[in-house]
Amino acid sequence: MKILIADDHPLFRSALKGILEGMAPEVEVIESVDFPTVLREVETRNGEVDLVLLDLAMPGMDGFLAIELLGDRHPALPVVVLSASENPHDMRRAMDLGVLGYLPKTLPPEVLMGEIQRALSGESLIPEALQQGLDEEELLAGQALTPRQVDVLRLMRDGKSNKEIALVLGLSPATVKVHAASIFKSLDVRNRTQAAMVAERMGLL
């Protein structure tokens, strides 16, 4: 199991590496100190990275642009933002770009380890600051769809293709694909038709 830590603070990176290596003996930690290195590591390892833990504030590129590039090039790659920023706007923007979750760096080590294990199992990590503002229609079986995923779901129900949804929402088709995969997982369905039927039945739309 390979986990990529992308953070330019050596002390934090070292502490996080210790936490990750304590999770299981098979965990291999890859370290990056800037966004170009993150992209290069993911490319050269050719699908071997299981999870990216990404700081938003690193040299070489805007953090949100880096998230979008990773989503475009590697739509199946789980990315979790691990940031010092607890600004709900940053959280919302990152989640709208398709990351699997957003974790503040202030979390205690034992909580952080649990959240990372959840991410490795494919669960979305919705920040508490955003959960408090989610509408009832965005909740299902303890899993929350982000507002952007609800937008994607509505357009899927209307029969729009990924390319058409991307055009309407101002996203890339690859980012729409990531959102669709998350929606299918949250609703426990296999295709767009099932997703629309379940969403209608549960009152999500």
URSUL-V819128 format. One record per residue. D_CENTER is the distance of its C-alpha to the mean C-alpha in whole Angstrom. Layout:
d_center
D_CENTER
D_CENTER
This chain:
d_center
18
17
14
14
14
14
17
20
22
24
24
21
20
23
22
19
20
23
20
18
22
23
20
22
25
23
20
20
19
18
19
18
20
19
16
19
19
16
16
19
18
16
18
21
20
19
17
17
14
12
10
9
10
10
13
13
17
18
21
21
18
17
13
12
14
13
9
11
13
11
9
13
14
12
10
10
9
6
5
5
7
11
13
17
16
16
17
15
15
13
11
11
11
8
6
9
8
5
2
2
4
7
10
14
16
19
18
20
20
21
18
15
16
16
12
12
14
12
9
11
13
10
9
7
8
9
11
15
16
14
15
19
19
17
20
22
21
17
17
18
19
17
14
13
12
11
14
13
12
15
17
16
17
20
21
20
23
25
25
23
22
19
21
22
19
18
21
21
18
18
15
15
16
13
11
13
13
9
9
12
11
9
12
15
13
13
17
18
19
20
20
20
24
23
20
22
25
23
22
25
27
24
25
21
23
